[in-house]
């Protein structure tokens, strides 16, 4: 990501955003330890109300984060801070088909536990992107390529649950609950990758 603010160092300069101030502090400390503070900075900010000027970024990337937000507001903000011609890349969960009533409790439980706002369908996602005033370039359902990874991660987390929780505490417990939750095994639960750009 190239940040176009005049105060930014020359060259490619990345900015990360999180609503968790502790995460931002930890990420900045790690960047400093790696000698990368001149290349990247992490800000405590709301992605639905970004603290950056209009047209200040070449690229925006939302990786497994929009499921926790009002997607329309977040996409509108990303469009605002992108320069004309700037690119947007999204990796997000989706609902491939309507979930039957027998699995509604599973879905509702996952949404409550993991603060999932909604699971849009593929067509819904197309409408979200174009509704934000962005030009959709590609929208791919990559569920079949990610499902095996989810199973491997869930099996590994279950096998080593005790040692992980002992070492990392509540953070590990919360992550393991996500990985082993039955909603991820539903064929209707999917994963998509989308690319779009801001028209001049």
C-alpha positions in Angstrom: 0.0 0.0 0.0 1.4 3.4 -0.9 0.2 6.2 1.3 0.1 9.5 -0.6 0.1 11.9 2.4 3.0 14.4 2.0 4.2 13.7 5.5 4.8 10.0 4.7 8.3 8.7 3.9 9.0 8.2 0.2 8.4 4.8 -1.4 5.8 2.3 -0.4 4.4 3.0 3.0 1.8 0.7 4.6 -0.9 1.6 7.2 -2.8 -0.9 9.2 -6.0 -0.2 11.1 -7.5 -1.9 14.2 -10.1 -0.9 16.8 -7.9 -2.6 19.4 -5.4 -0.1 20.8 -3.3 -2.9 22.3 -3.0 -4.6 18.9 -1.9 -1.4 17.3 0.8 -0.9 20.0 2.0 -4.5 19.7 2.1 -4.3 15.9 4.1 -1.0 16.0 6.5 -2.4 18.5 7.1 -5.5 16.3 7.6 -3.3 13.2 10.2 -1.2 15.2 12.0 -4.3 16.4 12.2 -5.5 12.7 13.5 -2.2 11.6 10.4 -1.5 9.5 8.9 1.6 11.2 9.8 3.6 8.1 7.7 1.3 5.9 4.6 0.5 8.0 2.5 1.9 10.8 -0.5 0.6 12.6 -3.2 3.0 13.7 -5.9 2.7 16.4 -8.9 3.7 14.2 -12.3 2.7 13.0 -12.4 1.3 9.4 -15.9 2.7 9.0 -14.6 6.2 9.8 -11.0 6.3 8.6 -8.9 9.2 9.8 -7.2 9.8 6.5 -7.7 12.4 3.7 -9.6 11.7 0.6 -7.6 10.0 -2.2 -4.6 9.2 0.0 -4.0 5.5 -0.8 -3.1 3.5 -3.9 -4.4 0.2 -2.5 -6.8 -0.9 0.3 -6.9 -4.4 1.6 -9.6 -5.9 3.9 -8.6 -9.4 5.1 -11.3 -11.3 7.1 -12.4 -8.1 8.8 -15.5 -6.9 7.0 -17.6 -9.6 8.6 -17.4 -7.6 11.8 -18.6 -4.3 10.2 -21.3 -2.6 8.4 -19.9 -3.5 5.0 -21.6 -0.6 3.2 -20.0 2.0 5.5 -16.6 0.3 5.4 -16.6 0.0 1.6 -17.7 3.7 1.2 -14.8 4.7 3.4 -12.3 2.7 1.5 -13.5 4.2 -1.7 -13.2 7.7 -0.2 -9.5 7.2 0.7 -8.5 5.5 -2.5 -7.1 7.7 -5.3 -8.8 7.5 -8.7 -7.6 4.2 -10.2 -6.7 2.8 -6.7 -7.3 -0.9 -6.1 -9.3 -2.7 -3.4 -8.8 -6.3 -2.5 -11.1 -8.2 -0.1 -11.0 -11.6 1.5 -14.2 -12.4 3.4 -16.7 -15.0 4.4 -20.0 -15.5 2.6 -23.1 -17.6 2.4 -23.0 -19.7 -0.7 -26.6 -20.9 -0.5 -29.5 -20.2 1.9 -28.8 -22.0 5.2 -31.6 -24.4 6.1 -33.7 -23.9 9.3 -32.0 -27.0 10.9 -28.7 -25.1 10.9 -30.0 -21.6 11.8 -29.2 -22.1 15.5 -25.6 -22.9 14.5 -25.3 -19.8 12.4 -26.9 -17.6 15.0 -24.5 -19.0 17.6 -21.5 -18.2 15.4 -22.7 -14.7 14.6 -23.2 -14.0 18.3 -19.9 -15.5 19.5 -17.7 -14.0 16.8 -19.4 -10.7 16.3 -20.3 -11.5 12.7 -22.6 -8.9 11.3 -24.0 -10.8 8.4 -23.1 -13.5 5.8 -23.9 -12.0 2.4 -24.3 -14.2 -0.7 -22.1 -13.8 -3.8 -24.7 -11.6 -5.5 -25.2 -9.6 -2.4 -21.5 -8.9 -2.3 -21.5 -7.8 -6.0 -24.2 -5.3 -5.0 -22.3 -4.1 -2.0 -19.2 -3.3 -4.0 -21.0 -1.5 -6.9 -23.3 0.2 -4.4 -20.3 1.8 -2.8 -19.4 3.3 -6.2 -16.5 1.0 -6.9 -16.0 -0.9 -10.2 -15.9 -4.6 -9.6 -13.0 -6.4 -11.3 -13.4 -9.9 -10.1 -15.4 -11.9 -7.5 -14.4 -15.4 -6.8 -15.9 -18.1 -4.6 -12.8 -19.9 -3.4 -14.5 -22.0 -0.7 -13.3 -25.3 -2.1 -9.7 -24.1 -1.9 -10.1 -22.9 1.7 -12.3 -25.7 3.3 -9.4 -28.2 3.6 -7.3 -25.5 5.3 -10.0 -24.9 7.8 -10.3 -28.6 8.6 -6.5 -28.9 9.1 -6.4 -25.9 11.4 -9.4 -27.2 13.4 -7.9 -30.6 13.8 -4.5 -29.2 14.9 -6.2 -26.8 17.3 -8.2 -29.6 18.9 -5.2 -31.8 19.2 -3.0 -29.2 20.9 -5.8 -27.3 22.7 -4.4 -27.9 26.2 -0.9 -26.7 25.5 -2.1 -23.7 23.4 -4.5 -22.5 26.1 -1.7 -23.0 28.7 0.7 -21.0 26.7 -1.6 -18.3 25.3 -4.5 -18.3 27.7 -7.9 -16.7 26.7 -6.6 -15.6 23.3 -5.9 -19.2 22.3 -9.3 -20.3 23.7 -11.2 -17.8 21.6 -9.3 -18.6 18.4 -9.8 -22.3 18.9 -13.5 -21.8 19.3 -13.6 -20.1 16.0 -11.7 -22.9 14.2 -13.7 -25.8 15.6 -17.1 -24.1 15.4 -19.5 -26.3 13.4 -20.6 -23.4 11.2 -17.3 -23.6 9.3 -18.1 -27.2 8.2 -21.5 -26.3 6.6 -21.3 -26.4 2.8 -23.4 -23.2 2.7 -20.6 -21.4 4.6 -18.1 -20.0 2.1 -15.1 -17.8 1.4 -14.7 -15.2 -1.4 -12.0 -13.0 -2.8 -12.9 -9.8 -4.6 -11.0 -7.1 -6.4 -12.3 -3.7 -7.4 -11.1 -0.2 -8.2 -12.1 3.4 -7.9 -12.9 4.8 -11.3 -11.2 8.1 -12.3 
